[in-house]
Structure formats: structure tokens, C-alpha cells
């Protein structure tokens, strides 16, 4: 019975459609001519007249076709409504229970990489002070180096942290010209072992990695709890970092601590990764210089990280394998956020690639173009946001130095850059140091 009714409705729809087209045909036959076509002599005098008439007729035809499409759509909608009305009611089989409106927060361990700095206490004190839940954020301290004073400091926290020790303390055979880089080899070995413990032995789904010389912000945990679902859902992201490489106090907007960005540069210094990423990286993990290795195109594969306007970590460790040079020149000036931002209550969907690329690129390339010297001398101060354009490696480095941002490149990617664009404040004005809008990708030879 239902099949007959449905077939009848389809038939009536077809009849209506044919009738409508017949009326249209009659309409065209009987409508008065819109005007006599120009004569041959007139066309010779005005050859554009025929073109205008053809365009007008084409527009009329398009309008009629659009009306026919509308009628056909109405027929389909009526058919669908009648089909639903005459469909026999059926009892749906019992389905699985509906999930709760809000899913439980993920467990995200904090992996602290430690060696021989007893000042790890400062790092752990801040982590424990700001930690909202021991169950959601277990702290695992992985210690290398066998330094007993540091081991005693870690042990003093008892069950508040889990203390694991990297068992292989042997020297590593390195090329003769890398003897002075022995420390970098040991760090890479330690990272591989510690991340293996977190993801294979403890079987966590994600982890935040911090080093023992980092102090965290009040909303450090809130930040990672809010960005974890984004990292899980967006395959164009591969990490979330707490660090802004250009995060000096005068270069960030203190009034917008909630502001987040995408970046093609791997920042490190407090970063969230998923177990799936570790499964990808572990088989090819490097023997040394693991962070620069992460920044190579073979590892990044076009993926980005999330980073904040204002850093959620700050380093206090002048002692290290770099002998404090980078710390004195740059790291000690990075501003640590002090205002709690309720990230879990904010909509972070603007960081998804499709939305972010559309909005961010439109904003950058709509900003007025200004020469770097005019930015430095604060000309056109009425412009609150400007763009400085570079066209090559040398001009990028020159303009970056002139404006006080990090000028080094790793596989062609500038620090904190996204699609070649580095955004920062200069004397209270938002500046985008950007390539031409026709930018086609990073050049790995820019190193």
C-alpha cells in the first residue's frame, strides 16, 4: 500500500513538472517580442547591439531555468513530506545508552626531564602548587645523570610525584668533531627512554614534556587541558607548546593573555604530544640535537603547533649544555603569564586550520604595508596594525634584527612563524613580518 502511494506521489510530481514546462512553452510562444532585432544595416553601424540582445536573452533563459529548479525542489520536498507522513510507524530497536553531555577530562601526565640540577625543586613546587588534580595530571620525573643530590630532592616529594631513573649512564661514542656535544647525545638518549616509559610502559595517551629548569604559569594546566581536544581532533596539528619564542615583555600584548596562534616552528619548552606521534617518531629518533631534528620537514610534514601570545613557561636554568649563552641573550627576558585564563570555557575552534588560515591570512594581508624604518621610527602611528614585507632570507634576517625578533631559521622556518609570517608587538603596535601573498612554502636552504 505504501509503495503504491509513494509511486502515485512521484507520478503527480512528474505530471506537475511537465505541465509547468508546457505553460512555459506557451508563454514564450505568445509573449510579445521584446523589440525588433536590428536590421543588417543597423548592425553594421552598431555591432554591439546584437551582443547586448544575446546577453539579455541568455539572462531571461537563466531566470526561467532558475524558476524551474525551484519548482522541482518544491516537488521533491512535498514528496519527502508525504512519504514521511504515510510511512508506517516502526519501533526502533533499543540503542546503546547515550553518553553523558560532557565527557570526562583526559588524563595528561607531566613528564619532567631532570639530570643534575637540584633546582628541580623550583619546577616541582610550581607544578604541584598549580596542579588542579593529581588524578588528571600525574607528575613523572625522569632522571638521568645519576646525580644523588638531585635524586634526594625528587625523593623528598614522596608519592606526590613518580620518580623514574634512566638506567644507561654510559658515555656515548660520538664522531671526533662532536666530542664537545656529548651532552646533546645524552639528552636525546634520555628523551627517547623517558617518552618510551610514558607511552609504552605507563601507556598514557598523551603527555606534556617539561625540563627541570622551567617554571609554569598559573593557568599552565588549564591551557593544556583545553587544547588537548583540539590536538586530538585536528590532524594538521602535531603539538601544543607553552612557549612563545618572541615572548619578551615589550613584544607581547599583555592585555590579551587568552590569545593563541598556530606556528610552523616547533617551540618545545613545555609541549604536549600524543602517543600516536611518539609511535611515529620513536623508530627514527635521532642520536643528538633532537629539537632541531623535530623542526626538519621530514618530521614536521606540514603540521603546526599551537603557541600562546604570552608564554606559560619560563626558564630559570642558566646552567646547561649551551653554557648559558642563549639564556643570557634571550631566554631570561621571556615574559611568564600571571593571569589565569579559563581556556576550557573558551571556544578554541578558531585554531582549526581551515578557519585559522582564512581569518589570519586575510587579517595579515589587509594590514597596510609599511617600510621597516617607518615602523622603527613610529611613523603612521594612527595605524594600529601594519605589515612589513620580506622577499628573501637576507631581508628577513635584516628586518627581524631591526625589529628585535628572533632572526634564526630552522629548515627555512622562522621562530614563532606561520606560513612565513611572524606576528609581534613593536612599540605597542601589532606588526606582521610577512612574505609576499604569493608565498609558496619554506625553503629548507634558509638555515
N, C-alpha and C positions, 0 to 999 in steps of 0.2 A: 504493500500500500504506500509506504513512504517513498519507495523508489519511483512509483508512478507519479506521485505528487511532485517530487523533485524534477522528474523529466518534463512534467507539464509546465513547471515554472520556467525551466530553461527554454522550452518551446515558445512560451508567451514572451520571454525576453527577446528571443530572436525575431519574433513577429514585430515587436515594437521597434527594434533596431532597423529592420527592413522598411517598415512604414515611415520611419523618420527620414531615412535616406531618400525614399520616394518623394516625400514632401520637399526635401531639399532640392531634388532634381527639378520638380515642378516650379519651385521658387526661382531657380536660375533661368528656366525657360521663359518664365512670364515676367521677370523683373525688367524694368526699363533699362535701356542701355545707359551707362553712366556718362556717355558722351561719345560723339562720333570720333573714331580714330582719325588722326591727322592724315591729310592726303599726302601722296608721294612728294608733291612739291613742297608741302609744309615740312615734311621730314627732312628734305634737303636743307631747308632753312633752319630747322630746329631738330637735329638728330637726337638730342637728349630726351625729346618728348616721348618717343617710343619706349625708351628705358624707364622713364617715370611711370608710364602706363603699365608696363610689365611688372614693375615693383609693386604698384598699387593692387593689381590683380593677384599677385602672389600673396600679398598681405591679407586680402579678402579670403583667399583659399585657406591660408593658415588659420584665420579666425574661425572659419567653418569647421575645419578639422578639429580645432580645439573644442568646439561645442560638441562634436560627435564623440570625442574622447570622454567628455564629461558625462554625456548620456550613457555611454557604455559602462562607465564606472558606477553610475547610479543603478543600472540594471544589475550589475554584479552585487552591489551592496544589498539591494532588495532581495535578490535570490539568496544571499547568505542569511539575511534575517529570517526569511520564510523557512529556510532549511532548518535553522535552529529552533524556530517555533514548532515545527511539525516533527522534530526528531523525538523518538521515543525516549522517555527518561530511563536512565540506567543507573544502577547502584555501583559506585566506584569501589574497587577493592580497597581494603584498609591499607594505607601507606605507612611508611616509617614515621615515627614521631617527629614533629617539626623541631628544628634546632632552636635553642634559645635565641632571643633577639640580639644579644651581644655575646660573641664567643669569648672564651677565657683568654686572657693575655698570654702571649708566648713566654716560655722560659728562655732567657737570654743570659748566659754566663758571661762574666767579665774575666778575661784571661789577662793576668798581669805578668809581663815578661820581666824577670828580675835576674840580677847577676851578683855584683859585689858592691852595691850601693845600699848601705844601711839606712839611707834616707828614704828607702821604700816606705818607711813609716808614714811620711807625709802623704804619699799617694794613697795608702790604705786607709789612713784616718779620714781623708776626704770622701773616699768611696763609701766607707761604712757610715759616715755622717749623713750623706745624702741618699743612700740607698733606701727606696721605699719598701722593699720586700726582699727578705733573704731567700724566699722560695722562688721568686721570679728572677732574681739576679744573684745567683750564687757566684762567689768570687773564688777563682782558682789562681794561685800564684805558682808559676813555673819558674824554678830557679836553676840557673846554670852556674858555672864557675866554682862551685863548692866553697863559697865564702861563708865561714862559720858565723861571723858577727851578723851578717845579713840573714842567715838561716835562723838565728836566735830571735831576731826582730820579727820575722814572719811567724815563727812558732809561738810568739807571745800573744798572738791573736786567737789562739785556741781553735775552737770549732767555728769561729766567725768566718774563717777562710779555709780553703783546701790547699795544702802545701804539697806540690809535687817537685821532684828533682830530676833534671836531665842527667842520665846515668853516664854518658860518654864525655869525660873531661879531657880526653887525649888531645894532643896537638894535631893539627891538620896539615897534610902535605900540600904545599902551595907552590906555584911557579916561583922561580927565584926573584923575579921583579915584583912579586906580590907579598913578599915576606912582611912588609910593614902593614899589610892589610889582613893579617892573620885574624884580627878581631872581627872583621866583617864576615869571614868564613865561619867563625864560631857562632855569630849571631844568626846566620842563615840556617846552620845546623840546629840551633836551639828552636828557632821558629818552626821548623819542619817537625821536630819531635813534639813540641807543645801543642801545635794545632792538630797533629795526629792523635794526641791523647784526648783532646776536647771532642773531636768529631768521630773518632773510631772507638776509643776506649769508653768515654763517657756517653757517646752517641747523642750529643746535642745537635739541634737543627740549625743553630746559628751561634755566633759568639762576637763579642766586642773585644778587640785587642788593644791593650794599653801597655805602655812601658813604665818601668818603675820610677821614672822621673817626671811623670805627668800629674798635674793637679786638675781635678774636674770641677765643672761649674755646678751650681745648684740644680739645674734642670738637665744635667747630663743623662740621667736615666730616662726622664720623660721624653727627651729628644729621640733616643734610640727606640723606645717603646712605640712612639708614634710613627717613626719612619720604617720600622720593620715590615709592616704590611705592604707598604709601598715597594720596598725592595723585593719582597716576595712576589708581588703581582706584576712588576714591570720588568720584562726581560732585557730592556735596554739599560738597566742599572746593574752594577755589579758590586757596589759598596756604598755605605753611608759613612762619612767622616765627620768628626767633631771639629776639624781644623780648617782655618782659612789662611792660606799661605801669605796673603796680603792683609792680614788682620791686625795691623798696627792701629793704635787707638785713633790716630788722626785720619785713617783711611777707611774707617767703617762708620756706618750710621748707627750711633748709639740709641737713637730713638726707634729703631726697628729691629729689636733683638729676635723677632719671630721670622725674619726674612731668610729664606733658604734658596739655594741655587743648585743647578746641575753643573758639573765640571767634568771635563775630559781628562783632567790631571789627577792621578792617584795621590791623595794628600797624606794618607797614613795618620799617625799621631792620634790614635783613638778612633778605630774604624770597625764597622760591622760588616761581617761577611756571612754567607750561608754555607751550609755543609756541602751543597751541590758545587759551589765554586771551589771549595777545598778539594773535592774529588777530581775536579778538572786540573787544578794546579799541582797537587802533590806529586803526581808521577814525573813531572818535569821541573820540580823545584830546583832553583839554582844553588850552586855551592857558595856563592857570595853575592853581596850587593842586591839583596832580594827586592828592595823597594824600587830601585831603578829598573830591575828586571820586570816588575809589575807594570811599569809605565811603557813598556815596549808594545808595539802594535799587535804582536803575536799573542800576547796575553790579554790586552785590553779588548781587542776585537770590536772596536767601535762603541764599546759600552761606556757609560758615565757613572760618576758617583754623585751623591748629594753632599753639599757642604753648606755651612751656615755663614751668614754675614758676620756674626761675631763668634769667635771660637768658643767651643765648650770644653777645651783642654788648654792647659798652659804648661810649658816645660820649665822646670827649675834645675835641670841637670846639666851643669856646665861640664862635669866630668863625663867622658865618653870616648868612643873611638875617633871622633873628629877633633878631640883635644880642645874643645870649647870655642874654636874659631867661628863656626857658624852660629853658635849660641850668642856670642858677644856681638856679632854683626847684625843679627836678625831675630833669632828666636825669643830672646828675652824681652823684646818690645811688643810681642803679640798680646792683644787685649783679651782677657778672660771674661766671659759674660757673667754678670752678677744678678741679673733679673730673671726670676723664674717665669718661663713661658709655658702655658698649658698646651703643649703641642698636641696631645691626644684629643683635645677638644676642637682643634682647628682642621679645616679642610685642606689637605695637602695634595689634592688631585691635580693642582696646577703644575706639579712637578713631573707628571707623566709626559713622556716625550712629545707626543703629538700636540698637546695643549701648550707645553712649555716652549717648544720651538716656534709655534705660531705667534705667541704673545711676546716672548722675549726678543726674537729677531725683529718683529715689527717695531717694538719699542726702541731697540738699538739703532736701527737704520732710519727711524723717523727723527732721531736726535740730530740737531744741527751740527754740521761738520765745522770743526774749529782747529786751527793750527796749534801745535803743541806749545809754541811760545806764547800765544794768546791765552792758552789755558794757564800757563805758568804765571803770567802777569795779571791774571784775573780779569781780562778784557771780556766784554759782553757779559757782565756779571748778572744781567737780568735773565740769562739762560741758566736754568737750574739743572739741566742735563745736556751734555754735549758728547760728541763723538770725535775721537782722534784716529785718523786712518793711517795704517802702516801697509806697506806693499811687499816687504821682504824681511829676511832675518835681521839684517843690519839696521833697518829703520825701526823694527820692533824693539831691538835692544837699546837703541839710542833714545827712543821715546819713553820706554819703560824706565830707564835710568833717570831721565829728565823729570819724570813724574813720581819717582820714588817707589815703583812697584818692582817685584822680583823680575829680573831680566833673563834668568836662565831658562833653557828649553830642554825638555827630555823627549827624544824622538819627535821633535818638532812641536810639542805641546807646551804652551806657557803655563806656569803655575796659576791655579785657580781659573784657567781659561775654559771656555765652552764654545765650540765651533770657531776657535781662534780669537774669541772676544774675552777680554779681561775687564771686569767692572769693579770700580772702587770709588772712594771719595777723594777729591783733591781740593783742599781749602773749602770744604763744605759743599762742593758741587759734585754731582754724580758724573763720572767720566767713563766712557766705554772706549777702551783701546782696541780697535777692531780692524780686521782686514776688509778689503772691498766686498761688497754684497755678492759678488760673483765668486767668492771663496769656494774652492773645490776640495779642500781637505788638507790635512797636515803633511808636511814634507819631513820625513824622518831624518833627512840630512841636516836639518836645522838643529844642531846639537851643541 
